[in-house]
């Protein structure tokens, strides 16, 4: 254990929902719930206003609607979440070479490795500067925990929420942990907590009082010994930078069980294409293609095939996924499909079989032929399902906005920007030729540096050096 609180844990506050509130002035201070909006959707993040009604992450969306029917229910916009996450991770990298990202909105930082926390007060000042830099660079807030270990730093950041900082001084761990529920400790899930409850152990202090021998008897050697150390505040896990991704995968859950075999093949091909796009975006390739199928009765099957060499070719991944699908019975319905690639590498290996397969296929036909006389082809008519709540749009006359709702052939748009007052609402036909999909607007505008220069130039100075506009 460290003698100074040099482990920092950053956790962004209700990240997805906070980004949506920052991007949409009309939603600030109001309940916002982000997640899948279908009958089987789940909550990804709920704003603090929605949490007061009992809504929380991983809750079925149907239950969230019952608890908080007046909330704004939005689909996720991962493009902007990833951009803001990259900005935040860039700020963390300025503090230390040892940054361990856990997700888009959470990371550990070893301040000792960066020489930015020789004392508790210096660590506190570093944490406060970080919070201010994040707010300035992104327009959203994060909470910071500081302690002598990863476990305690994470507990501290939970206590700091929202938009705060808590520092746990080394030597105070046992007193702090004693009254906390045993579920506070890492590795204690519902099953472990139930075993301990039946033995009369519900708090961290009672876990220590039970003794190591009793925990070994209840939980086994490895788990019992680890839990005893954690309960006493002992956590020697280091901050590990550059955690290597072991696989890339995508999956979709269907609102209604899919039984049509042709539809299932089509969905698998689409998933394979999305998976390889992610591979290429990460500059990786992989050898093993994995198919995941969750059937009507919730049983989950996985099938895999290892290729002759690593690839990022969508044709190769699609063909492998199709072959795997042939060995799975889907006649009674499928709830979820997924395609992944593992065994990742930083290079690709030419596959002559894939090249032959691709060249043997007929060339694709144009999507639409020009009309007689050279006139442009008719514009495809959007479906109501193309306009999901929360998505960005642009109107030729009214400018940028976001979808507030759609149905019965119409779509309602609220026209506002992150830096504007709450905007006006207008309703259009879903096939309005002036209405198109838009791109996320930056939450924070950068002023140009003196003497001219681009906004991109200006972000290389000040507390947000090395970051980019989200």
C-alpha positions as CSV (number, residue, x, y, z in Angstrom):
1,X,0.0,0.0,0.0
2,X,1.2,3.5,-0.8
3,X,2.0,6.1,1.8
4,X,0.5,8.9,-0.3
5,X,-2.9,9.1,-2.2
6,X,-1.3,8.9,-5.6
7,X,-3.9,6.6,-7.4
8,X,-6.5,8.7,-9.1
9,X,-9.9,7.3,-10.3
10,X,-11.9,9.5,-12.7
11,X,-15.6,8.6,-13.3
12,X,-17.6,11.0,-15.6
13,X,-20.9,11.9,-14.1
14,X,-23.9,10.1,-15.8
15,X,-21.8,10.4,-18.9
16,X,-24.1,9.7,-21.8
17,X,-27.0,11.6,-20.2
18,X,-24.8,14.5,-19.3
19,X,-23.5,14.8,-22.8
20,X,-27.1,14.9,-24.1
21,X,-28.0,17.6,-21.6
22,X,-25.0,19.6,-22.6
23,X,-25.8,19.2,-26.3
24,X,-29.6,19.9,-25.9
25,X,-30.3,23.1,-23.8
26,X,-34.0,22.2,-23.5
27,X,-33.1,19.0,-21.5
28,X,-30.8,20.7,-18.9
29,X,-32.1,20.1,-15.4
30,X,-34.7,17.5,-16.7
31,X,-34.8,13.7,-16.5
32,X,-32.9,12.1,-19.4
33,X,-32.6,8.4,-20.1
34,X,-30.3,7.0,-22.8
35,X,-30.5,3.4,-24.0
36,X,-32.3,1.0,-26.3
37,X,-35.8,2.2,-26.9
38,X,-37.4,-1.1,-28.1
39,X,-39.4,-3.5,-25.9
40,X,-36.3,-5.3,-24.9
41,X,-34.1,-2.2,-24.6
42,X,-32.1,-1.5,-21.4
43,X,-31.0,1.8,-19.8
44,X,-27.4,2.7,-20.6
45,X,-27.3,5.9,-18.4
46,X,-29.8,7.9,-16.5
47,X,-29.3,11.6,-15.5
48,X,-29.3,12.4,-11.8
49,X,-32.8,13.9,-12.3
50,X,-34.1,10.5,-13.5
51,X,-32.3,8.6,-10.8
52,X,-34.4,10.3,-8.2
53,X,-37.3,8.3,-9.6
54,X,-35.4,5.0,-9.1
55,X,-34.1,4.7,-12.7
56,X,-30.6,3.2,-13.0
57,X,-28.2,1.6,-15.5
58,X,-29.0,-1.9,-16.9
59,X,-32.7,-1.5,-15.9
60,X,-35.2,-2.7,-18.6
61,X,-36.4,0.4,-20.5
62,X,-40.0,-0.6,-20.0
63,X,-39.6,-0.3,-16.3
64,X,-37.8,3.0,-16.6
65,X,-40.8,4.4,-18.6
66,X,-43.1,3.3,-15.8
67,X,-41.0,4.9,-13.1
68,X,-40.3,8.2,-15.0
69,X,-42.7,8.5,-17.9
70,X,-42.0,12.3,-18.3
71,X,-38.3,11.8,-19.0
72,X,-36.7,12.3,-22.4
73,X,-35.8,8.8,-23.8
74,X,-33.0,9.0,-26.3
75,X,-30.9,6.6,-28.3
76,X,-27.1,6.6,-27.7
77,X,-24.9,8.7,-30.0
78,X,-21.6,6.9,-29.6
79,X,-19.8,9.1,-32.1
80,X,-19.8,12.1,-29.8
81,X,-19.3,10.0,-26.7
82,X,-16.1,8.5,-28.1
83,X,-14.9,12.0,-29.2
84,X,-15.3,13.4,-25.7
85,X,-13.7,10.3,-24.2
86,X,-10.7,10.8,-26.4
87,X,-10.4,14.4,-25.1
88,X,-10.6,13.3,-21.5
89,X,-8.1,10.5,-21.9
90,X,-5.7,13.0,-23.5
91,X,-6.0,15.1,-20.4
92,X,-5.3,12.1,-18.2
93,X,-2.2,11.2,-20.3
94,X,-0.8,14.7,-19.5
95,X,-0.7,13.7,-15.8
96,X,1.0,10.4,-16.1
97,X,2.3,7.8,-18.6
98,X,0.3,5.2,-16.6
99,X,-3.4,5.6,-17.5
100,X,-5.7,2.5,-17.3
101,X,-9.0,3.2,-19.2
102,X,-11.8,1.0,-18.0
103,X,-14.5,2.3,-20.3
104,X,-15.3,5.5,-22.3
105,X,-16.0,7.4,-19.1
106,X,-13.8,5.8,-16.4
107,X,-10.0,5.4,-15.9
108,X,-7.3,5.0,-13.2
109,X,-4.2,7.2,-13.2
110,X,-0.9,6.6,-11.4
111,X,0.1,10.1,-10.4
112,X,3.4,8.9,-8.8
113,X,4.6,7.7,-12.2
114,X,3.9,11.2,-13.6
115,X,5.6,13.0,-10.7
116,X,2.4,15.1,-10.1
117,X,1.6,14.1,-6.5
118,X,4.4,14.1,-4.0
119,X,2.0,14.8,-1.1
120,X,-1.7,14.6,-0.3
121,X,-2.3,18.3,-0.9
122,X,-0.5,18.2,-4.2
123,X,-2.6,15.2,-5.3
124,X,-5.7,17.2,-4.3
125,X,-4.6,20.2,-6.4
126,X,-3.9,17.9,-9.3
127,X,-7.3,16.4,-9.1
128,X,-9.0,19.8,-8.9
129,X,-7.1,21.1,-11.9
130,X,-8.1,17.9,-13.9
131,X,-11.8,18.5,-13.1
132,X,-11.6,22.1,-14.2
133,X,-9.7,21.1,-17.4
134,X,-12.3,18.5,-18.3
135,X,-15.2,20.9,-17.8
136,X,-13.5,23.6,-19.9
137,X,-12.5,21.1,-22.7
138,X,-15.7,19.1,-23.0
139,X,-18.6,20.9,-21.2
140,X,-19.3,17.9,-19.0
141,X,-18.2,17.0,-15.5
142,X,-16.3,14.2,-13.8
143,X,-15.8,13.1,-10.2
144,X,-12.3,12.2,-8.9
145,X,-11.3,9.8,-6.1
146,X,-7.7,9.9,-4.7
147,X,-6.3,7.2,-2.5
148,X,-3.3,4.8,-2.0
149,X,-4.9,2.0,-4.0
150,X,-7.2,1.4,-6.9
151,X,-10.1,0.0,-4.8
152,X,-10.1,2.9,-2.4
153,X,-9.7,5.5,-5.2
154,X,-12.8,4.0,-6.9
155,X,-14.8,4.1,-3.6
156,X,-13.7,7.7,-3.2
157,X,-14.9,8.8,-6.6
158,X,-18.3,7.2,-5.9
159,X,-18.5,9.2,-2.7
160,X,-17.6,12.4,-4.7
161,X,-20.4,12.1,-7.2
162,X,-21.7,14.2,-8.8
163,X,-18.9,16.7,-9.8
164,X,-16.8,16.4,-6.7
165,X,-13.5,15.2,-5.3
166,X,-12.8,12.9,-2.3
167,X,-9.4,12.1,-1.0
168,X,-8.9,9.1,1.3
169,X,-5.7,9.5,3.4
170,X,-3.6,6.4,3.9
171,X,-4.1,5.0,7.4
172,X,-7.9,5.8,7.5
173,X,-9.0,2.9,5.3
174,X,-10.2,0.4,7.9
175,X,-12.3,3.0,9.7
176,X,-13.8,4.2,6.4
177,X,-14.7,0.8,5.1
178,X,-16.1,-0.8,8.2
179,X,-19.7,0.4,8.0
180,X,-20.0,0.0,4.2
181,X,-22.0,-2.9,2.6
182,X,-19.9,-5.9,1.7
183,X,-21.0,-5.4,-2.0
184,X,-18.7,-2.3,-1.9
185,X,-15.7,-4.6,-2.3
186,X,-14.4,-5.6,-5.7
187,X,-15.4,-9.2,-6.7
188,X,-18.4,-9.3,-4.4
189,X,-21.5,-9.9,-6.6
190,X,-25.0,-11.0,-5.7
191,X,-24.0,-14.7,-5.3
192,X,-21.0,-14.0,-3.0
193,X,-23.1,-11.4,-1.0
194,X,-25.8,-14.0,-0.5
195,X,-23.3,-16.6,0.8
196,X,-21.9,-14.0,3.3
197,X,-25.4,-12.8,4.3
198,X,-26.4,-16.4,5.2
199,X,-23.4,-16.4,7.5
200,X,-24.4,-13.2,9.1
201,X,-21.9,-11.0,7.3
202,X,-23.3,-7.9,5.6
203,X,-20.7,-5.1,6.2
204,X,-17.0,-4.8,5.5
205,X,-16.3,-4.6,9.2
206,X,-18.1,-7.8,9.8
207,X,-16.1,-9.4,7.1
208,X,-12.9,-8.5,8.9
209,X,-14.3,-9.7,12.2
210,X,-15.2,-13.1,10.6
211,X,-11.5,-13.8,10.0
212,X,-9.6,-15.2,7.1
213,X,-10.2,-18.8,8.1
214,X,-14.0,-18.4,8.0
215,X,-13.9,-16.6,4.6
216,X,-11.7,-19.4,3.2
217,X,-14.3,-21.9,4.4
218,X,-17.2,-20.0,2.9
219,X,-15.7,-18.8,-0.4
220,X,-12.7,-21.0,-1.1
221,X,-9.0,-20.3,-0.9
222,X,-8.4,-17.7,-3.7
223,X,-11.6,-15.7,-3.3
224,X,-11.7,-15.9,0.5
225,X,-8.0,-14.7,0.8
226,X,-8.5,-11.9,-1.7
227,X,-11.7,-10.7,0.0
228,X,-10.1,-10.7,3.5
229,X,-7.3,-8.4,2.2
230,X,-9.7,-6.1,0.4
231,X,-11.9,-5.8,3.6
232,X,-8.8,-4.7,5.5
233,X,-8.1,-2.0,2.9
234,X,-5.2,-3.9,1.3
235,X,-5.1,-3.7,-2.5
236,X,-1.8,-4.1,-4.3
237,X,-3.1,-4.1,-7.9
238,X,-1.0,-1.7,-10.0
239,X,-2.3,0.8,-12.6
240,X,-1.7,-1.0,-15.9
241,X,-1.5,1.1,-19.1
242,X,-2.3,-0.1,-22.6
243,X,-4.6,-2.9,-21.7
244,X,-4.6,-4.9,-24.9
245,X,-8.0,-5.5,-26.6
246,X,-8.5,-9.2,-27.0
247,X,-11.5,-9.1,-29.4
248,X,-13.8,-6.8,-31.4
249,X,-17.5,-7.7,-31.6
250,X,-20.9,-6.3,-32.3
251,X,-24.4,-7.6,-31.5
252,X,-28.0,-6.7,-31.9
253,X,-31.1,-7.6,-29.8
254,X,-34.4,-7.9,-31.7
255,X,-37.6,-6.4,-30.4
256,X,-39.4,-9.6,-31.7
257,X,-37.9,-13.0,-32.1
258,X,-36.7,-13.6,-35.6
259,X,-37.5,-16.9,-37.2
260,X,-37.1,-16.2,-40.9
261,X,-33.8,-17.8,-42.0
262,X,-33.2,-15.3,-44.8
263,X,-33.6,-12.4,-42.4
264,X,-31.1,-14.0,-39.9
265,X,-28.5,-14.5,-42.7
266,X,-29.0,-10.9,-43.7
267,X,-28.5,-9.7,-40.1
268,X,-25.4,-11.8,-39.7
269,X,-23.9,-10.4,-42.8
270,X,-24.5,-6.9,-41.6
271,X,-23.0,-7.6,-38.2
272,X,-19.9,-9.0,-39.9
273,X,-19.5,-5.9,-41.9
274,X,-19.9,-3.6,-38.9
275,X,-17.4,-5.8,-37.0
276,X,-14.7,-5.5,-39.7
277,X,-15.3,-1.7,-39.9
278,X,-14.4,-1.5,-36.2
279,X,-11.4,-3.7,-36.7
280,X,-10.1,-1.4,-39.5
281,X,-10.8,1.7,-37.4
282,X,-8.6,0.2,-34.7
283,X,-5.9,-0.8,-37.1
284,X,-6.3,-4.4,-36.2
285,X,-7.0,-7.8,-37.8
286,X,-8.0,-11.1,-36.4
287,X,-7.8,-14.9,-37.0
288,X,-10.9,-16.2,-35.2
289,X,-14.5,-15.4,-36.2
290,X,-17.1,-15.9,-33.5
291,X,-20.9,-16.2,-33.9
292,X,-23.2,-15.6,-31.0
293,X,-26.8,-16.7,-31.1
294,X,-29.3,-16.2,-28.2
295,X,-32.4,-18.3,-28.9
296,X,-36.0,-17.7,-27.9
297,X,-35.6,-19.6,-24.6
298,X,-32.6,-17.4,-23.6
299,X,-30.1,-20.2,-24.2
300,X,-26.9,-18.7,-25.8
301,X,-24.8,-20.6,-28.3
302,X,-21.4,-19.5,-29.6
303,X,-19.6,-21.0,-32.6
304,X,-16.1,-20.1,-33.8
305,X,-13.8,-20.7,-36.7
306,X,-10.1,-20.0,-36.9
307,X,-8.8,-18.7,-40.2
308,X,-5.4,-19.4,-41.8
309,X,-4.2,-16.0,-41.0
310,X,-5.4,-12.6,-39.5
311,X,-7.7,-10.6,-41.7
312,X,-9.8,-7.5,-41.7
313,X,-11.6,-8.4,-45.0
314,X,-15.4,-8.1,-44.6
315,X,-15.9,-10.8,-47.3
316,X,-13.8,-13.3,-45.3
317,X,-15.5,-12.5,-42.0
318,X,-18.9,-12.7,-43.6
319,X,-18.3,-16.1,-45.2
320,X,-16.9,-17.5,-42.0
321,X,-20.0,-16.2,-40.1
322,X,-22.3,-17.7,-42.7
323,X,-20.6,-21.1,-42.3
324,X,-21.0,-20.9,-38.6
325,X,-24.6,-20.0,-38.9
326,X,-25.4,-23.1,-41.0
327,X,-24.6,-25.3,-37.9
328,X,-27.1,-23.5,-35.6
329,X,-30.8,-24.3,-35.5
330,X,-32.8,-21.0,-35.5
331,X,-36.3,-22.4,-36.4
332,X,-37.9,-21.5,-33.1
333,X,-36.7,-17.9,-33.0
334,X,-33.6,-15.8,-32.2
335,X,-33.5,-12.9,-29.7
336,X,-29.9,-11.8,-30.3
337,X,-27.2,-12.2,-32.9
338,X,-23.6,-11.2,-32.6
339,X,-20.4,-11.5,-34.6
340,X,-16.9,-11.0,-33.2
341,X,-13.3,-11.4,-34.2
342,X,-10.6,-12.5,-31.7
343,X,-6.9,-13.4,-31.9
344,X,-6.1,-9.9,-32.9
345,X,-2.9,-8.8,-34.7
346,X,-1.5,-5.6,-36.1
347,X,-1.2,-7.0,-39.6
348,X,-3.2,-8.8,-42.2
349,X,-2.3,-11.9,-44.2
350,X,-3.4,-12.2,-47.8
351,X,-5.9,-15.0,-48.3
352,X,-5.9,-16.3,-51.8
353,X,-9.2,-18.2,-51.2
354,X,-10.9,-14.9,-50.2
355,X,-9.5,-13.2,-53.3
356,X,-10.8,-16.0,-55.6
357,X,-14.2,-15.8,-53.8
358,X,-14.5,-12.1,-54.3
359,X,-13.4,-12.2,-58.0
360,X,-15.9,-15.0,-58.7
361,X,-18.9,-12.9,-57.7
362,X,-20.8,-10.7,-60.1
363,X,-20.1,-7.0,-59.8
364,X,-22.6,-5.1,-57.9
365,X,-25.2,-3.2,-59.8
366,X,-25.7,0.6,-59.2
367,X,-28.2,1.3,-56.5
368,X,-30.4,3.4,-58.7
369,X,-30.4,4.2,-62.5
370,X,-30.8,7.8,-63.7
371,X,-34.2,8.8,-64.9
372,X,-34.8,9.3,-68.6
373,X,-33.3,12.6,-69.8
374,X,-30.5,12.6,-67.3
375,X,-32.7,13.6,-64.3
376,X,-31.5,12.5,-60.9
377,X,-33.0,9.3,-59.5
378,X,-36.0,9.7,-57.1
379,X,-34.9,10.3,-53.5
380,X,-35.5,7.2,-51.3
381,X,-38.4,7.8,-48.8
382,X,-37.2,7.6,-45.2
383,X,-39.1,5.4,-42.8
384,X,-40.4,6.7,-39.4
385,X,-37.8,4.4,-37.8
386,X,-35.0,6.4,-39.4
387,X,-35.8,9.3,-37.1
388,X,-35.0,8.0,-33.6
389,X,-35.3,10.3,-30.6
390,X,-32.0,12.1,-29.9
391,X,-30.4,11.8,-33.3
392,X,-28.9,14.8,-35.0
393,X,-30.6,16.3,-38.1
394,X,-30.2,19.3,-40.3
395,X,-32.9,21.3,-42.1
396,X,-32.0,23.4,-45.1
397,X,-34.0,26.4,-43.7
398,X,-33.9,25.9,-40.0
399,X,-30.4,24.5,-39.5
400,X,-29.3,21.9,-37.0
401,X,-31.6,20.2,-34.5
402,X,-32.4,16.8,-33.0
403,X,-35.3,14.4,-33.2
404,X,-37.8,14.8,-30.4
405,X,-40.2,12.1,-31.6
406,X,-41.7,10.5,-34.7
407,X,-44.8,8.6,-35.8
408,X,-47.7,8.5,-38.2
409,X,-45.5,9.6,-41.0
410,X,-44.3,12.7,-39.2
411,X,-41.2,13.7,-37.3
412,X,-40.8,16.4,-34.6
413,X,-37.6,18.3,-34.5
414,X,-36.3,20.7,-31.8
415,X,-33.9,23.2,-33.4
416,X,-31.2,24.3,-30.9
417,X,-27.4,24.2,-30.5
418,X,-25.3,23.5,-27.4
419,X,-24.6,27.3,-27.0
420,X,-28.2,28.5,-27.8
421,X,-31.3,28.9,-25.5
422,X,-33.9,26.1,-25.7
423,X,-35.0,25.9,-29.3
424,X,-38.3,25.9,-31.1
425,X,-40.1,22.7,-32.0
426,X,-41.3,22.0,-35.6
427,X,-43.0,19.0,-37.2
428,X,-42.4,17.7,-40.7
429,X,-43.3,14.8,-42.9
430,X,-40.7,12.0,-42.6
431,X,-39.9,12.4,-46.4
432,X,-39.4,16.2,-46.2
433,X,-36.7,16.8,-48.9
434,X,-35.1,19.6,-46.8
435,X,-34.6,17.3,-43.8
436,X,-31.5,15.1,-43.6
437,X,-29.3,13.4,-40.9
438,X,-26.8,15.6,-39.3
439,X,-23.5,15.5,-37.4
440,X,-23.0,16.1,-33.6
441,X,-22.1,19.7,-32.9
442,X,-19.1,20.4,-30.5
443,X,-20.2,21.0,-27.0
444,X,-17.5,23.6,-26.4
445,X,-16.5,26.2,-29.1
446,X,-12.8,27.1,-29.2
447,X,-11.9,30.7,-29.8
448,X,-9.2,31.3,-32.5
449,X,-5.8,32.2,-31.1
450,X,-4.6,35.8,-31.5
451,X,-3.2,36.6,-34.9
452,X,-5.4,34.1,-36.7
453,X,-5.2,30.4,-37.0
454,X,-7.6,27.6,-36.8
455,X,-9.5,26.2,-33.9
456,X,-7.5,23.0,-34.2
457,X,-4.4,25.1,-33.5
458,X,-5.8,26.6,-30.4
459,X,-6.4,23.4,-28.6
460,X,-2.8,22.6,-28.3
461,X,-2.2,25.2,-25.6
462,X,-3.6,25.6,-22.0
463,X,-4.9,22.9,-19.8
464,X,-6.5,20.9,-22.6
465,X,-3.2,20.5,-24.6
466,X,-3.2,17.6,-27.0
467,X,-7.0,17.3,-27.1
468,X,-9.4,17.7,-30.1
469,X,-12.8,19.2,-30.4
470,X,-15.5,16.6,-29.6
